[in-house]
Amino acid sequence: MRAPSAWPARLALVFLFLALSGASLMLWQQLEQSQQERLHERVSYQASALTRQLESTLQSEVGSLARIARLWNNLGRLYQEDWETEADLALRGFPAYQSIQWVGPDLKMRWLRPLQGNEAARDFRLPTDHPNYPLAMQAKESGEQRFSNSVLLVQGGRGFVLYTPLYLRNARGDRQFDGFLQGVFRVEPLMNELLDQIDSDEFSLRLLENGHSLYSRERSGTLPDMAVDVPVRLLNNDSFTLQLSPTHTLLQQLSTPLPQVVLGAGLAISLLLVAALALAQENARRASALQRANRRLEVEATRREAIEQNLRDSRERLQLIIDLTDSSHDGLFIFDTRSRELLHMNQASYASLGYRAEQFAQLLRDNPEQLLPGFHDWLEQVRKAQRDNQSRIFQREMCRRDGSRQPAEINTQLVHQGAREYLIAVSRDNSERLALEARLQRLSQLDGLTGLYNRRFFDHQLKSEWRRLRRIGAPLTLLMLDIDHFKAFNDKLGHLAGDDALRQVASLLQESLQREGDVACRYGGEEFAIILANTGLDGGEHVAARVHELVASLAIVHPGSPDGRLTLSIGLAVAEPVGEESPAGLIARSDQALYRAKHEGRNRTCIWSPNGVKIDPPV
């Protein structure tokens, strides 16, 4: 009897090998794509973080000039000596300034700090054909600050100008334009000052103005085709873009050999599986031949022994491939989504969670929610993401054996074989990256010198408390504090001593707060602010008195002060948020009280009231 043809079975094995190889290639492509997506996410995240910090840093300086303008607008034109003191404080707190100027209502230069290096601007008058003239007129009409594009400065070089309009009240109470308070910045010193504290060797940076490069900081090995552009809004000006390009160094850090290992393992497993099936087919054919020809029994037995040896060798090679996956730090596990039976898992899948292999397999099969909380919802999300061709990388948590939870970034791929559905999952412990993101978020809210909250957090917290206290009908007290004669302190003892004094004052301000909801912030330079939520006048006076007492207990020698020691002036104001629109009025009243405390001799607390500022005696 003639044996049936073996060609249909061989063709089936060929098609099976092609299908398994195709699945391995698809998985390899997905892993390669996920690596590129992680790099792009890292660059995008870093670009956004740098942009936020750049805007925040420049916004602080905008706030410094706005504070001087509020004093001018609320109290009348400042004396030149007071104006120069305020300007010098702003210049000292931000070295990227070229100058701070007062341009009178006739647009002619009146006052200028510092004079050295800015002699060319002494008699400057803003002409109507100057590129910044329309912007200045917008600031005058709107009453709001305006930040210019880059222009040629009369001092030489390119720079930016921040226009802050000033106003006076005439005898009838009408507002009258009184010129501009101008902050002038050179392009390169400004960008160096803003970027020095956030620079990284893993990226190249460029600042674009209307698509043209205005400033660049290049690193070797840059990948320009992977650059990310993030718009930068500097006050009202949205002409700028921050462009971030990764380097080969970052690419090497984020790249892993896992895609190549998975591709090689998949192809090898496919080849070995097809070879095993072919050998099994050959074994069956020869067994049939043995039944039909007893004379070839010995030959067939010998050949069967050889085939069995080949199978043993194949199993050893397969085991070698599986052992290779155990060398990876990322977990790899493959299971049937219906029965949740594991097809394969490497050592990293269970060892990093504190399980043994059989414990991990049993939990996945019998109680997957205990191993991966929200397992069933996550499985549906995986199916939907693959069906809609969306990202199949999920941020989840996996439960360790001791009950704690481990963050896990899981890359998934669904594979269908006949009526069965298999999930290939590659998990990675990304707790360090999540901790870094949280730390960056916290650092963006803190002042680097004193450790107190910064101006950005102050603005956010004041608005938040204002809305909360308006709902419950409770008062809000604000204390504005300023170190007396601080310029003289720095001139006599040096800036290192001044920084140390700022840190000591910040520490005692924190110590003076006795309730969890109270917040102390560094407002700018040597000026601080304390927000006392749900607190009236008595509570504010108590905190102010405690601050004076703690400052006196420090007994910091101040050779430039009439008291011979370091002291504080405090402006205090109380608001009822339910009866006011915004906290801006509270800030202005606290500033007025602080300004009055300064002019009444310092080292005292002044309290704002509708009938005038109440002045406490000196401490």
Secondary structure, DSSP 4 states (H G I P E B T S, - for coil): -PPPPSHHHHHHHHHHHHHHHHHHHHHHHHHHHHHHHHHHHHHHHHHHHHHHHHHHHHHHHHHHHHHHHHHHHHH-SPPHHHHHHHHHHHHHH-TTEEEEEEE-TTSBEEEEE--TT-GGGTT-B--TTSTTHHHHHHHHHH-S-EE---EE-TTSSEEEEEEEEEEEE-TTS-EEEEEEEEEEEEHHHHHHHHHGGG--TTEEEEEEETTEEEEEE--TTB-GGG-EEEEEEETTEEEEEEEEEEBHHHHHHH--SHHHHHHHHHHHHHHHHHHHHHHHHHHHHHHHHHHH-GGGHHHHHHHHHHHHHHHHHHHHHHHHHHHHHTT-SSEEEEEETTT--EEEE-HHHHHTTT--HHHHHHHHHH-HHHHSTTHHHHHHHHHHHHHTT---EEEEEEE-TTS-EEEEEEEEEEEEETTEEEEEEEEE--HHHHHHHHHHHHHTTB-TTT-SB-HHHHHHHHHHHHHHHHHHT--EEEEEEEETTHHHHHHHH-HHHHHHHHHHHHHHHHHH--STT-EEEEEETTEEEEEEET--HHHHHHHHHHHHHHHHHH--B-TTSTTSB--EEEEEEEE-GGG-S-THHHHHHHHHHHHHHHHTTSSSEEEEETTEEEEPPP-
